[in-house]
């Protein structure tokens, strides 16, 4: 199985039909995708204020 690279901003950046993530959302997405790419597993806890876009981060990471 080929080694996975740590995701770049372009890989988690704007996609056609999806809203662009804000810088703090990109940081969260990078942390999640980095753990997946490095096969580290574990848990990540994130505290985001109401209306902070946590569901958007989740939706785009799942894609």
N, C-alpha and C positions, 0 to 999 in steps of 0.2 A: 504494500500500500504506500503511495507517495506521501512524503512529508507535507504537512499543511503549513502555509505561510500565515503569519499574523495579518489580519485584515487591515487594509489601508483605508484612509478616509474615502477614497474613490469607491471602494467596495461597500461602504455603508453610507455613502453620500446620496444625493438626490437621484431618484429613479423616476422614470416617466409615470405620471399618474399618481405619484405619492408626494406628500408635502416634504420639503427639506427639513432635516433634523436641525435643531439649534445646537450650538457648540457643546452645551452641557449634556445634551442628549447623545451626541456623537461620542462623548467621553464614556458614557454608560454603555453604549452599544459596542464600543471598542473593547471595553473590559470583558463583556460577556462573550463576544466573538473570539477574543484572544484566548480565553480559557478553553473554549471549544477547540480552537485550532491547535493549541498546545496540549490538548487532551488532559488538562489538569482537573477537570470536574470541580466538585465542591459547590459551595453556595456563595452568592453575591447578594448583599443587602444594599438596597438603594432607598434613600429618603428623598422624595420629591414633593414639593408643595402641591396643594390642590391646583388643578388646571395646569400642571407643569409638563404635561405631555408624556407621562410614563406609559400610558396605553399605546401611544404612537411608537415609542421606542420598542416596546414588546412586539407590536404588530410587524414592524419592519425587520426586527431581528429574526422573527419566526419565518419570514419569507426567505 
